[in-house]
Each structure stands twice: as C-alpha cells, then as structure tokens.
Amino acid sequence: MLVKHGMNHLTVLNSARNHKLATSLAVLRRQQFLTRVLGVRGEDRMQDPKFEADADNILRAITPVLDPTRHKGQAGKIAVIGGCREYTGAPYFAAISALKIGADLSHVFCTKDAASVIKSYSPELIVHPVLEESYSVGDRDKDHISRNVVAEVDKWMERFDCLVVGPGLGRDPFLLDCVSEIMKQARQSNVPIVVDGDGLFLVTNSLELVSGYPLAILTPNVYEYKRLVQKVLNCEVNDQDAHGQLLLLAKQIGGVTILRKGKSDLVSDGEIVKSVSIYGSPRRCGGQGDILSGSVAVFLSWARQCILADEGNLSISPTNPTILGCIAGSALLRKAASLAFENRKRSTLTTDIIECLGISLEDICPAC
Amino acid sequence: MLVKHGMNHLTVLNSARNHKLATSLAVLRRQQFLTRVLGVRGEDRMQDPKFEADADNILRAITPVLDPTRHKGQAGKIAVIGGCREYTGAPYFAAISALKIGADLSHVFCTKDAASVIKSYSPELIVHPVLEESYSVGDRDKDHISRNVVAEVDKWMERFDCLVVGPGLGRDPFLLDCVSEIMKQARQSNVPIVVDGDGLFLVTNSLELVSGYPLAILTPNVYEYKRLVQKVLNCEVNDQDAHGQLLLLAKQIGGVTILRKGKSDLVSDGEIVKSVSIYGSPRRCGGQGDILSGSVAVFLSWARQCILADEGNLSISPTNPTILGCIAGSALLRKAASLAFENRKRSTLTTDIIECLGISLEDICPAC
C-alpha cells in the first residue's frame, strides 16, 4: 500500500520535475517517516492468519432469518446513552446504524439540548430528553434529579436487548455520575453494555462498573486503549505482543470483552483472541466508531438469541456472544466502509458508510 | 468569456425577435457595460501566464496518501469560529467543505442560537455553542463570560491544525472582542488562521491580530480588499498594478498571506505573487467564499504536514504552506464550481458545488 502510493507520488513528481533520484528519495523518506511515526511494522504483526476470525460465517450464523410470524422488537431493541450540549452526531450514528442493520427499535437517552437536534436527524429514532448536565442543575437539586434520571431510563431497561454507553456522552461530572447509576441498573437487569467514546473515559476511571461483567464490551481506539493499558496493566502498549497484552487486559478486567480498533481489529474476552483484518477504507472521518458500537450491540443481541434458540449447540466457533458481536460488527463496518470509499473516495463521510450497511450485510446473508 | 456570453445572448434574442441589428447593438452595449462596471481590462492584466500557479501539481503534491495505518485526525482537524443569531449557513459551508475534501474532524464554535441549527444541517460536524452576543450578556457579566468563552475554545486549541475565523461571525462588539482573544490564543499556540467574512472586518480594524504572523491567511473579496487597501496602504485599489499592490499589502501586514478573490484569484505573502485563473463558474451565489476558507484551511494543514514529512525537501514551488494552501483551495473551488454549473446552470447553489469537491479532487489526484 505504502509502496503503491509512493509510486503514485513518484509518477506525479516525475511529471512535475523529471527528477527521478530526488523523488525516489522523497518516497523512501515518506515511507520511513510513516513507518516511524505510525509503527506500521508493529501493526503488521497483528495480522497473524491463525487468529483471523471466520467473519462471513459468523455473520450468516447469527443474523436472524426474517420470518413474517415475528413481532416488532424481536429483531432487536437497542438504546444509546449519549448526546449532550456539544455532541449530537455520535449517538445518532450509533442508533441509526442499529436500525439500518436490522434492529426493530432504536432509542437514544440524551440531554434536552441534544434531543431536539437528534430527533431532527431522523424520525426513525425514539429520543428521550432525560439526561442533565451540571450547568442546568443546582447543587441542592442534584440528588433528586439524579434519582429521576436513573428512574426514567430504568423503567425502559427490561425492554432493551443491549445498551450502548458513550457516543457523544461528553464529560460532565454530574451527567457521568447518573450514567454510572444507569450502568449499575443495566448490570442488575443482565442487559449487555457496549462502552465507547466518553463511556470509556468513565469506565477507565471507574473500572468496577464493568469489571467481572461478562456482558460488557469495551471498544477502545488507539488513544483509549493506551489509557486503559496504562490504568489496568500499569505499562505502555506493546505492539510486539498485541495479542498477549489484549488477552491479559481483558482477563484483568474480569473477563469483559475488548475490541481494540486498529489496522486490524483485535477482540479478546480474556480466554481467546481473534482478529478481523478484512480491508475497509483508509478514510478516518470521525463517527465510524459510533457505527461500530451500534452494530456490535445488534449483533451481540442476535448472537445471544441464536445461542438461546439453539440451546447452546451453535455451529460456529467461538461461542461467546460478546466475541461474536464484535467480530460481526467489525467485519460489517469494514465491508460497508470499503463500499462507500469505492464511490466517494476522499469525500467519504460517516453517513455514506451507514448507507452501505444494509447492502453489505445483504451481500453476505441475503434476507430471502 | 464576455464575448462567449454575449453571443449566447445574441442567439437568444435572434430567435426571439429576428432583429439582427438591434441585437448586435445590444451585445455591444452589454460588453461595454460589463467592461465599464467590472473593470475587465484591469482584471485581464492579472492573467499574466508567468504568474499562473501550477495548481494541479501542487494539489497532487500536498494531498496526503491515504494509508490504512493512519489514525483519526491525521488527515486534518479544522475549527470554524463563526455562526450567530443571523448566520448559520456560512460556518456550515466552511466546516462541511473541509470534511468533503478529506479532513477527519470539523468543529464549529458559534452562539447557542446558531448551534442547534448548524447541528441539524449535518451530524458530521462537532458544534460547540460557546460564543455569546451582547444582547444575552449583562455589562457586569461581560468579563467572566468573555474569559469562559475564550477558555472553552482554548482547551481544544492544541488539537486543531487550522482555525477558520469569520464565516457567519456577525459584527456584535462583545462577540468580536472574544474572537480577538481566541485569535491571540491561536497565535500563541502556533495554529494557522484563515480569516474571511466578518473576521476580515475585525482584522481590518485590528491589524495587530494578524500582523507579522506568517501562518495567517486573509481571503478578501472585492469589497473587503478595497477596505484593507484603504486602511493599510491609505490609497485606492489599483488594478493596473494588481500584483505589485497585493505584494506591498501583504508585506505591510508583516508577511501574512492574502488571497484576493476575483476573476483571477491572486495570492501573495509579501515575497511572491501567484495567480489562479482556471475557469470556474459565472454563478455568484452566496457561500462560495465559505467553501474556499474551509478548503484553504485543509490544504494549508496538508501542506505543512507534507513539508514536515519530507523534511523540507518539498518537490514543488513555491514552498510556503500558506501560499500552497491558497492555490490548492482556489483551484479546487473553481473546478468544483465549473462542474456544478455544467449540471445546474442558473440554479447552481453552494451545496451543489460542495457535492462536486470530492470528485473534482479525485479527478486531479485519485485516492488510490
């Protein structure tokens, strides 16, 4: 890839100056620079074929057959906890992605400021303006407002197949305290939780919220993973043993599942490690992580339904639904991103990728 | 150009009235009128081939290779300071153009009134409702609100590759005072600043904000340029020596880069002058200047990255990243406007041109 692009660069510069030696050196320097600053060699070590997941078969195995006898809600009810004064796009991307993949209902619990904007993005979402930020709450009211916020979400909790905590959540201390309580309620109700974005900021500082909860999935990017490793393992990220370090990290947090996003996505529950290296897109526009969190929530729900229906005799491996959800979500996002990039190239935006989710899934397992 | 359109006009009138003499005279009168009001003779002097920039090769040289090992943000993080009670389109156009060209993240810092509207235009933008206008601030609160506004933007400053100051900023005195402080912070952090629209009104009255800052770019239209010339050179615009006057103006403001928008765009940093005369579109719908400011911000950021990666041995000339950013932004807007006009003719709007940015860049330097 680097060499190929280097050659393009070379050709361009030749046509510009007819100066082969200098441009070859420029290409070489550019490759060395990228290798140096981006640690390409380290990342390449993660692409060990023996760890590669059989993503297409997993997607086929867990995606439910569309049956006219099924009722609204049976294909998945997802809730996103996120959306504040600053951020409205992230929770929208996560919630709408869940619907575009095939979930029946997608809720968003956000602040009043964010609610009307998120509602305006799409009439398909059910948006609850229930979260509060410090600036709108007096100190004396905090206790009862916090109780009300948690109660508002909790009365819906039993209906949800999965929560996504974090997209566009922000870092307001009062809001994060309320979200901590919501996570405790979800855990008591045995509702799976996918944690991304600012939810990872919260969890990294309060590991007890997910520690030892097998239905928790963390989806850190390169920076969030670095903070998790520093906090939990008290060391730096080691790309020479990326698999071993991820396995240890997941084990140390009591067997939660971690999806480490990167050139290859790595997934571990502290027992096994799997990678998803399907080529996606070189575009890194913000919001793709939100598509992933919404997708993982749906596939995790489907995997759990599937395991329940098959009474544990699932025909695929691995069989941990959180691992299956991560592999399926990662693979579908990569396929959709690749398709969107074919059409839009550098101008590919997150909404373009979301539009490709359906056709990408249909390509792997046709609806009928 | 004039003759071509004159001939179109002639054909139309012929078919309408079959009156050759009258229509020929009408065409002649039209040409004389346009020549008189637009100063075409003067502008034609700006199209001296020896000053014309090699825009396509500059676009190819500075546009980064798309590489899967890169992380979110490495292709550019842009912030637009603008958007008030009256104006919401301009900051949206600037911010979304940055993403459509290939930046990874695009922020907008605006007033609360503007924020929910700008958010609703697109979930792709990160919109911060932090600016305040006089009508919503009591005199006694001004000091601490001003400090809060500047602090809110400053906590993000180090993350930005470039600020765009001015699209839809308005002219509220309190808001402009806060923006002056934000510009001082950006300058202290060595963050480049592209100044357009009402930002130019601010800067023309407070030249010290940009004077002597080599990472400042001013993008005046014909009226804003006239005010700058009057303020700095204490004379009128001289189209007989457009290059010399622009060079002197940029030098007088301490070597900032000025992109003078016109039939041909002229760029100078006080050392050299370059022109971009690629044919664009005769459509003058509002908002095209906002596309330009957002585009220049991205290309300037890419040019700086490119110079850093190639350790200063850039294969193109000129090598000042602000000049390169202006040339690339001007050329791409003209190509996109031309393409949009081919399809939409008189109904071409700014959003149509934005939709053509990606394909226009792809046409010059394919993503892969």
Interface residues (C-beta under 8 A of the other chain):
Chain A: M1 L2 K4 H5 G6 N8 H9 V12 L13 S15 A16 R17 H19 A22 T23 L25 A26 R29 R30 F33 L34 L38 G39 V40 E43 R85 E86 Y87 T88 G89 Y92 F93 D113 S116 V117 S120 Y121 N221 V222 K263 Y279 G280 P282 R283 R284 C285 G286 G287 Q288 G289 F341 R344 K345 R346 S347 L349 T350 T351
Chain B: D54 N57 R60 A61 T63 V65 L66 D67 P68 T69 R70 H71 K72 G73 Q74 A75 L99 K100 I101 G102 D104 L105 S116 K119 S120 S122 P123 E124 L125 I126 V127 H128 P129 A309 D310 E311 N313 S315 I316 L357 G358 I359 L361 E362 C365 P366 A367 C368
